[in-house]
Amino acid sequence: MDAETTTQRPRISRRQLFKYGASAGAAATVSPLLPATTGVAHAHGLPRVLPAPKPIPGGIQIPGGPFIHTFAPGPEGLTLPFTGVPLGGLDVEPSVITDFKGVTALAFHVGTATGSDARRYNLETDLRAMEGRYVAEDGSRKRGLFALI
Amino acid sequence: MELPGDAFKVSHDGRRATLEAKDVCVLDSFQFGAPNPIPARVSFKVWWEATGPRERRGKGSTVPPTDPAAFLGHFATARSTGSFSGSEVGFSFKGRGDTDRGYAQFGPERNGVFLS
């Protein structure tokens, strides 16, 4: 999730990253080899899945930055209003993990948020859920639910 | 991130889905690649409702594995709404959003070794 401030408060946004259709969550989710902006996370009180799934081999090279293993599916010609991310088309991989078979759900929400400072912020999300079977880093076959937020 | 299996639910007819998680631990570095991220927690509940039929997507193994179309899926375009909250030291927020100016889809897919 990504809330973009319209005030002088330090950003919650990762606008520059999203400009290239990438998502911080993706990097953090699927591989410790990837740079993490929103760090690796887990649901409260739950153990992490070991071994981890693998990132998709494709992705986007951020100029002057890391390679991000994620794409931005959606109708061509549609640009997200706050981050300016252009969606890449409907034949575009929504999952951020490879060797995966299951259900993927994706949503780019647009809305507003209210901060504890009583200010109003733009809110834009890149939220994905991937539930199903996958081949993990060590070659074992697992089943799990992963999310990119 | 890993979530408990019951956090994501799809209706029997495959036309609706929900994803819900509370107090998910993340590290927020504010700007991509910035040093010194700080701990934060986020909670969210998201609903998807299909607005169209499932359509075949992707080109499978007919394209290189690095190609954006290197998958096979049957996705339905959807409308999604969500409520979100987050907190970290000194700041928290609550918000809502929908995909009326964004985009949503869901459905089964496979990639990688599951294409063969």
Interface residues (C-beta under 8 A of the other chain):
Chain A: M1 A3 R9 P10 R11 I12 R14 Q16 L17 A24 G25 A28 T29 P35 A36 T37 T38 G39 V40 A41 H42 A43 H44 L46 R48 V49 K54 I56 P57 G58 G59 I62 G65 P66 F71 P73 G74 P75 L78 L80 P81 L87 G88 G89 L90 D91 V92 E93 P94 S95 T98 D99 F100 K101 G102 V103 T104 A105 L106 A107 F108 H109 V110 G111 T112 A113 T114 G115 S116 D117 Y121 L123 E124 T125 L127 A129 E131 G132 R133 V135 G144 L145 F146 A147 L148 I149
Chain B: M1 E2 L3 P4 G5 A7 F8 V10 A17 L19 A21 K22 D23 V24 C25 V26 L27 D28 S29 F30 Q31 F32 G33 A34 P37 R41 V42 F44 V46 W48 E55 R57 G58 K59 P65 T66 D67 P68 A69 A70 F71 G73 F75 A78 S80 T81 G82 F84 G86 S87 F91 S92 F93 K94 G95 R96 G97 D98 T99 D100 R101 G102 Y103 A104 Q105 F106 G107 P108 E109 R110 N111 G112 V113 F114
